[in-house]
Each structure stands twice: as C-alpha cells, then as structure tokens.
Amino acid sequence: MEKTADVVIIGGGVIGASIAYHLALKKAGRIVLLEKGQLGEGSTSRCVGGVRLQFSTEINIRFSLESMKTFEHFEEEFGVDPEFRRIGYLFLAATPQEMEVFEQNVKLQRMFDIPVELLSSREIEKRWPYLRVNDLVGGTFCLQDGYAGPSEVLTGFAKAARRLGVKVYEMTEVLGVSLREDCVCGVRTKYGDISCPVVVNAGGPYASIVGDMVDVKIPVKPLRRQVFVTAPFRLSDHPIPLTIDFHTGWYFRQEVDGYLLSGPLDAEPSFKTHIDYEAMAEASENAVYRVPALEKARIARGWAGLYEISPDNHGILGRVPEVDGFILANGFSGHGFQHSPAVGKVIAELIVDGKATSIDISSLSIERFKKGALLLEPMTAFRD
Ligand SMILES: Cc1cc2nc3c(=O)[nH]c(=O)nc-3n(C[C@H](O)[C@H](O)[C@H](O)COP(=O)(O)OP(=O)(O)OC[C@H]3O[C@@H](n4cnc5c(N)ncnc54)[C@H](O)[C@@H]3O)c2cc1C
C-alpha cells in the first residue's frame, strides 16, 4: 500500500466512490480510497435507489438538479447502465396541513422549473385507480423523478476512479487519523500508515465513529430502515410511480415483477441490520390499506439498512474548524444515493479549488449546529 497520498477517503460507499472519481477528474494528485469491507457493503447496497427533484428545501433541490444531470448521461460518462427509470414520484397528502406543505413545496420547486403537478384526490383516483383515495386531500407528482441502481452507480464511479489512477483498497479499515498541531497528517491501518494532508470522512452511518478519531463530534445517527419485496404481482399495465403516503412515511414502487414496500424506520439509533416479523406485518398493513389489491400479494423477501441521520435531515459537508484537512461528507439522512454525483463534485471542488463552486455548501457546514442555523423542512422530512 502507498506510504503517502494527497487525499485519503475513508469509506467505499457511493459517496466515497463519487468523491474519488471527481477528485481524479480534477487531477487532485495521489488519491487513496480505503474501505473496511467490500465496496458498497454499507448503506449503499441496502438503498432502494430513489432519485427525485421533489424536495422541500432549496439546498436539496440544488443537489438534486446537479445530480440529475449525471444520472441522465451516466452511461455516456461511465460506460455503465445506471438502470435509471423515470417512473415519477407521487406524494399523497391525508390532511389539509399536509396539502398546505405540498403547495408550498410546489411553489418552491416551480421556481426551479421543476415540472411538478398539484393533484386533487379525484385526479389521483382517475390516474392510479388501484389506490385508496377516500381519506386523501390530494398530492403532487413529478414524472422526472424515479429510481436508479445503487450498485450500478457505485460501480460506475469506482471503475472510472480506478481508470483515472485512484488506488482502492477493500478490507482495509482506517483505525485512526493522525494529527500534527490540529492538522491532518495521515491515517493508520493494520497494513501500515499513509501520510496525507487531507482525509475525507465518507463513513456513512459510521461517520461519528470516524469523527471520534480526531475528536470531532459529528451528529450523525444510524437508524435502521426495513424494506420488503412481494413475489411477482401485477397491479396495472401502466408504470407505477414511487408512491408515498406522506402521513405515515410508507412508500412503494415496482421492483422487477413485484413491488417494493417500505417497512418502518427505527426510532432509536443502532447498527442493527436484521429484519423482523413485526416490521413485515406493518409494511403489509400499510400496503393493503393504500393499495387494497395488494392483499393478494405475498412477501417474498426483505432486508434492512442504516440511514445516516443528521439533526435536520440534511447532509453535513465541508471542513471542520478544529482540524485542518479533515473534510466531511456525511449525514445525508436517506438522500445520499441520489445526491452522490453532486456531493462528489462539490467536495472535489472544495479540496482542489478551495471552494465549492457548483453549489454553495456553506449552509451545510457542521458549524450550523453550534450556531442554531438548522435547515428545517416545513414538516417531518420524508426519507426515501
Ligand atoms: C433501506 C434504505 C433505503 C434507502 N433508499 C434511498 C433512496 O431511495 N434514495 C437515496 O438517495 N438514498 C437512499 N438511502 C440512503 C443511501 O443508501 C445512503 O444515503 C447512501 O448510501 C450513503 O452512502 P455513503 O457512501 O455515505 O455510505 P455507505 O454506503 O454506508 O458507505 C460508507 C462506507 O464506509 C465504510 N467505513 C466506515 N468506517 C470505516 C473505516 N474506519 N475504515 C474504512 N471504511 C469504513 C463502511 O464499511 C461503508 O462501506 C437508503 C438507505 C437505506 C438503508
């Protein structure tokens, strides 16, 4: 393994791989990416791949718009089909208050020319007749939203990064980050140390453990989300949008010949990644309530993964004031996959040019928590 590098990235998920690629593209020097297991084995491999423009804060919309450009041309840039399917996201509101939030969101989204439709429950019933609508006030739909393959996208970034000279080491856990007078000077692994002036924390749900290595408290908590998939089943001959019951946070979408149903999100942080029967029952109940025909579907499998939740459900990006050379790309709160192209780009700009220019990331700085400048959304955030 290298003894020196210009940048070491800790974590080989979709975020670390995107940063590695964008740094190499900007000729940032000798770049090393270290992954404690296999590439993508963290949250990235558990992700359901949702990609949307329908966000409720300006900063998230900017990350979506920038990332969307990459998803649209992914195969040309990376030579890998990202399996990007534009089936739309349909948000459902069950109360007038939720509908008010949707109306505010649509106002904001239209300022960015996002083609989002505001729908009544009657229109929803007409277009998606398999949905129960008697308790709905309305909803929003954007056909530009959809989903892509997390492992395909990760593979694209990682292959391109390697082609451009990035050294990628799997099964190589970073055990510590070395400092000299509050400046990063290297990382320690069981295979040896690497001297470097810049370390990127792309540790996903482990971000705060990586932060502890330099005594920086990173407020990111791991929360388990379970998901289930039905055996082959057909609801309609038309494409099914990714449909979200905003009231409960439950969502579903097509998955090959069946449907992917979201299960509950844990209330308490943990690193648990098993599925349980109660969660499957809850996912099925929510499904049958909103889509009565799913009563005849059978659950075939399920899995669980960890969201990396920040206190305001927004990413934590950029430098930390206490340690020079320690860069954060954490806390995406269930949106990290879809924002990974833009995150890679802005972090590479920050490291190489000294400032992120594609998107102003100052509002995502870790200092916002000390200053009380949280990026709060109008209602509890939806996590994909
Ligand atoms: C069920 C589920 C559904 C989701 N659905 C969506 C969705 O629809 N859309 C969306 O945008 N996002 C979604 N997400 C969120 C998304 O998966 C994450 O935001 C994203 O994968 C984060 O990528 P990452 O690279 O930061 O983290 P990870 O993929 O977890 O990568 C971090 C890596 O760091 C490694 N690591 C940690 N510590 C060390 C160390 N000391 N040394 C070396 N390596 C280390 C880990 O092994 C891990 O591989 C979902 C998540 C889950 C769990």
The ligand as a MOL file (V3000), in Angstrom:
LIG
                    3D

  0  0  0     0  0            999 V3000
M  V30 BEGIN CTAB
M  V30 COUNTS 53 58 0 0 0
M  V30 BEGIN ATOM
M  V30 1 C -33.3550 0.8900 3.2270 0
M  V30 2 C -32.6950 2.1300 2.6800 0
M  V30 3 C -33.2640 2.7660 1.5810 0
M  V30 4 C -32.6650 3.9120 1.0630 0
M  V30 5 N -33.2280 4.4980 -0.0300 0
M  V30 6 C -32.6500 5.5970 -0.5660 0
M  V30 7 C -33.1990 6.1880 -1.7310 0
M  V30 8 O -34.2280 5.7490 -2.2440 0
M  V30 9 N -32.5570 7.2680 -2.2640 0
M  V30 10 C -31.4270 7.7970 -1.6960 0
M  V30 11 O -30.9010 8.7890 -2.2010 0
M  V30 12 N -30.8850 7.2450 -0.5880 0
M  V30 13 C -31.4750 6.1700 -0.0080 0
M  V30 14 N -30.9340 5.6030 1.1050 0
M  V30 15 C -29.7750 6.2540 1.7270 0
M  V30 16 C -28.4940 5.8800 0.9960 0
M  V30 17 O -28.3690 4.4830 0.9500 0
M  V30 18 C -27.3130 6.4990 1.7130 0
M  V30 19 O -27.5620 7.8850 1.9130 0
M  V30 20 C -26.0360 6.3460 0.9190 0
M  V30 21 O -25.8340 5.0090 0.5200 0
M  V30 22 C -24.8680 6.8370 1.7390 0
M  V30 23 O -23.6840 6.4730 1.0790 0
M  V30 24 P -22.3210 6.5160 1.8590 0
M  V30 25 O -21.2640 6.1930 0.8730 0
M  V30 26 O -22.2320 7.7930 2.6270 0
M  V30 27 O -22.4770 5.3950 2.9860 0
M  V30 28 P -22.1870 3.8260 2.9100 0
M  V30 29 O -22.6870 3.2040 1.6830 0
M  V30 30 O -22.6410 3.2520 4.1980 0
M  V30 31 O -20.6060 3.7920 2.8340 0
M  V30 32 C -19.7890 4.0890 3.9400 0
M  V30 33 C -18.6850 3.0690 3.9490 0
M  V30 34 O -17.7080 3.4470 4.8950 0
M  V30 35 C -17.0830 2.2720 5.3580 0
M  V30 36 N -16.3630 2.5900 6.5760 0
M  V30 37 C -16.8850 3.0540 7.7430 0
M  V30 38 N -15.9000 3.2230 8.6330 0
M  V30 39 C -14.7370 2.8880 8.0100 0
M  V30 40 C -13.3740 2.8620 8.4270 0
M  V30 41 N -12.9890 3.2080 9.6680 0
M  V30 42 N -12.4440 2.4660 7.5400 0
M  V30 43 C -12.7840 2.1150 6.2830 0
M  V30 44 N -14.0720 2.1050 5.8460 0
M  V30 45 C -15.0180 2.4970 6.7080 0
M  V30 46 C -18.2700 1.3280 5.5440 0
M  V30 47 O -17.8880 -0.0260 5.5580 0
M  V30 48 C -19.1620 1.6750 4.3430 0
M  V30 49 O -18.9850 0.7900 3.2510 0
M  V30 50 C -31.4790 4.4500 1.6490 0
M  V30 51 C -30.9080 3.8000 2.7330 0
M  V30 52 C -31.4950 2.6510 3.2430 0
M  V30 53 C -30.8580 1.9740 4.4280 0
M  V30 END ATOM
M  V30 BEGIN BOND
M  V30 1 1 1 2
M  V30 2 1 2 3
M  V30 3 2 2 52
M  V30 4 2 3 4
M  V30 5 1 4 5
M  V30 6 1 4 50
M  V30 7 2 5 6
M  V30 8 1 6 7
M  V30 9 1 6 13
M  V30 10 2 7 8
M  V30 11 1 7 9
M  V30 12 1 9 10
M  V30 13 2 10 11
M  V30 14 1 10 12
M  V30 15 2 12 13
M  V30 16 1 13 14
M  V30 17 1 14 15
M  V30 18 1 14 50
M  V30 19 1 15 16
M  V30 20 1 16 17
M  V30 21 1 16 18
M  V30 22 1 18 19
M  V30 23 1 18 20
M  V30 24 1 20 21
M  V30 25 1 20 22
M  V30 26 1 22 23
M  V30 27 1 23 24
M  V30 28 2 24 25
M  V30 29 1 24 26
M  V30 30 1 24 27
M  V30 31 1 27 28
M  V30 32 2 28 29
M  V30 33 1 28 30
M  V30 34 1 28 31
M  V30 35 1 31 32
M  V30 36 1 32 33
M  V30 37 1 33 34
M  V30 38 1 33 48
M  V30 39 1 34 35
M  V30 40 1 35 36
M  V30 41 1 35 46
M  V30 42 1 36 37
M  V30 43 1 36 45
M  V30 44 2 37 38
M  V30 45 1 38 39
M  V30 46 1 39 40
M  V30 47 2 39 45
M  V30 48 1 40 41
M  V30 49 2 40 42
M  V30 50 1 42 43
M  V30 51 2 43 44
M  V30 52 1 44 45
M  V30 53 1 46 47
M  V30 54 1 46 48
M  V30 55 1 48 49
M  V30 56 2 50 51
M  V30 57 1 51 52
M  V30 58 1 52 53
M  V30 END BOND
M  V30 END CTAB
M  END
